[in-house]
Structure formats: C-alpha cells, structure tokens
Amino acid sequence: MKKTLNEENFQINSKREKLAANASWMGIIINGVLAFFKLVISFITGSIAILADGIDTTTDIITSILTLIASKISSKPADESHPFGHERAETIVTKVLSLVIIYAGFQVLIGAIQSIITYSFSIYRPYLVLWISLISIFTKYFLYKYKFSVGNKIRNSSLVADALNMRNDILTSLSVFIGMIFYLTLNIMWVDSLVAIIVSVFIFRVGIKMFLETSDEFMGSSKELGEIYYNTLEAVEKVSKANNPHKIRVRKAGYVYFVELHIEVEGEMSVKEANEIASQVERELKKINPYIKDVIIHVEPIGNNEEEEFGFDKNSIKRIFDK
C-alpha cells in the first residue's frame, strides 16, 4: 500500500528524533567522562589551560542535553498553540547554545588574564595534561565527524552546531597539547596561560558564529536556501498547465521549510481546475523535497500584471543563487 505524505512525514520525524537522541546521548556520555578527568587533572596539576578545556567540555554536556530536548520538542506535530509546528525549537536552542559558549569563553579569558597578572605559572605533573589533551583530540574528532554526519543527514541545525563546537574543541585540545610540549621542552612557564587565552578566542568565535546564523534564520534570510527555490521551480515545470512561478518565498524553521509562491493559469479555467493544478504543484514539491512542510500557492490568470511585494522569480533565483 502506498504511504501518504503524512505517514512519510511521521516516519521522517520518528527516525530523525531517534538519530538525534543517539547522537546527543553519545556526546553526553563521552564528554562527561572527558570533562571529569580534565577538571580532576586541572586541580592536580594547577594547569589553567586544561581547566579551560575542561570548562569548555562541560559546556558540551549542556549543549548535548539542550540538543536532545530541542529534538524532542521539534518532532511534535502542529497544534492550536503552534499552527506552524515546533521545529523552530531547534533554532531557539542553537541561539541559547551560542550564548552559553560565549559565556564560557569569557570565563576562560578572565581566568587566563588573572593568572598572568598574578604570575601563577607553576604546573605539577604536566605529563597528565599532555596525555589527557591527546586523548581529547582523538575523542573530539570522532564526536565531530559523527554528529556532523547525523546532523546533516536529518537537517538538525542544533546538532550541526553542536558538531561544529566539537571541531572547535579539537583545536582547543590541540592548543593545550602543543602548549605542554613547549612547557616541557623549552620550560616556557607562561605558555599555559597563553594557551588558555587562545582557547577563549576559539570558544568566542564559534559562539558568535552560531549566534549570527540563528539570527539569519529568525529574520527569514534567503541565505543557503537556493536548493529549495530550485526545487520550487522544478515542481512547477512538472505541471504542464502551471506557468510563470513568481513571488516565491521560503522560510526555514528548524529542519523544515515553508514555501509561498504565485503561479499563472489560463484565465478561462474554473476555480476547481485551478485549485487542482495548485495541488499538483504542491504534491510535486513535497515529493522532490520531503522536508518542505507546507506550501501556499496563489493562482493568477496568465499575463496578470500587478504591483506585488518582494519575492523571487526564475530570473532572480538564477541571478542570486548561481553566484
């Protein structure tokens, strides 16, 4: 028996929720173990760099928990209070994650500057810092590849953001590792504090980038939506009696998209026939891209000429997204 679009959407939601949950729990467990050892070693050794790395890893646990919550909320169907669905919960969580990361970066920076001011550079058992940072590099690389792959597969913005944070953590742990090499071989005492400051810059960079990207989504920016606009043109071309797609607008909410467009049909056509053509365009569009949740189509007679608010047509789509 052929599945309906609603059944297919339900299966997509169930599958993506499970994959996102698995990825989030993986991050929580692995980062929990890493954070524990980094913080313990920071107290044993007095290294502010590994303390900074430990704080950063602790924020990763928070981000994984928030990602898990966001995935659960975003998979809920639309209701009376949320007629557009709950998918934007992922965008909200990503925004919160960015603020958490920026705050963590600020704390690391303050701690590093204080150590330089007080000239507190002594590190006991530096080899412990060296080994935990090396383990962290390989562990974070695994988490980055895994979460980034899953996040792109299910189009989960908060999971992709979490994965990018893992990539940033590779540089963080690498900086600590290299710093300890300099400390052990060249006896450069202040390198630990310097590495902590570098770590804070890495953390700031990721947090600010996440903050700006989610702002674009909240504002309905057309960036990186070229695929959906071309999907829309393709769907209209497949319906022979649908003409001149224009005033096309796409909104992203979490992992789904909402599409609005105008099409033209023969002026003598009945309302029933015109409605069927619009329905065909909608069906074709959802077949091409199952992540398109809703489509609103306004039907006009061929040659209609009226001043309309902003929206893309075929020419403007090619001009903007073929760059």
C-alpha positions, 0 to 999 in steps of 0.5 A: 500500500502506498504511504501518504505524505503524512505517514512519510512525514511521521516516519521522517520525524520518528527516525530523525528524533531517534538519530538525534537522541543517539547522537546527543546521548553519545556526546553526553556520555563521552564528554562527561567522562572527558570533562571529569578527568580534565577538571580532576587533572586541572586541580592536580596539576594547577594547569589553567589551560586544561581547566579551560578545556575542561570548562569548555567540555562541560559546556558540551554536556549542556549543549548535548542535553539542550540538543536532545530536548530541542529534538524532542520538542521539534518532532511534535506535530502542529497544534492550536498553540503552534499552527506552524509546528515546533521545529523552530525549537531547534533554532531557539536552542542553537541561539541559547547554545551560542550564548552559553559558549560565549559565556564560557569563553569569557570565563576562560579569558578572565581566568587566563588574564588573572593568572598572568597578572598574578604570575601563577605559572607553576604546573605539577605533573604536566605529563597528565595534561599532555596525555589527557589533551591527546586523548581529547583530540582523538575523542573530539574528532570522532564526536565531530565527524559523527554528529556532523554526519547525523546532523546533516543527514536529518537537517538538525541545525542544533546538532550541526552546531553542536558538531561544529563546537566539537571541531572547535574543541579539537583545536582547543585540545590541540592548543593545550597539547602543543602548549605542554610540549613547549612547557616541557621542552623549552620550560616556557612557564607562561605558555599555559596561560597563553594557551588558555587565552587562545582557547577563549578566542576559539570558544568566542568565535564559534559562539558568535558564529552560531549566534549570527546564523540563528539570527539569519534564520529568525529574520527569514534570510534567503541565505543557503536556501537556493536548493529549495527555490530550485526545487520550487521551480522544478515542481512547477515545470512538472505541471504542464498547465502551471506557468510563470512561478513568481513571488516565491518565498521560503522560510526555514524553521528548524529542519523544515521549510515553508514555501509561498509562491504565485503561479499563472493559469489560463484565465478561462479555467474554473476555480476547481481546475485551478485549485487542482493544478495548485495541488499538483504543484504542491504534491510535486514539491513535497515529493522532490523535497520531503522536508518542505512542510507546507506550501501556499500557492496563489493562482493568477490568470496568465499575463496578470500584471500587478504591483506585488511585494518582494519575492523571487522569480526564475530570473532572480533565483538564477541571478542570486543563487548561481553566484 
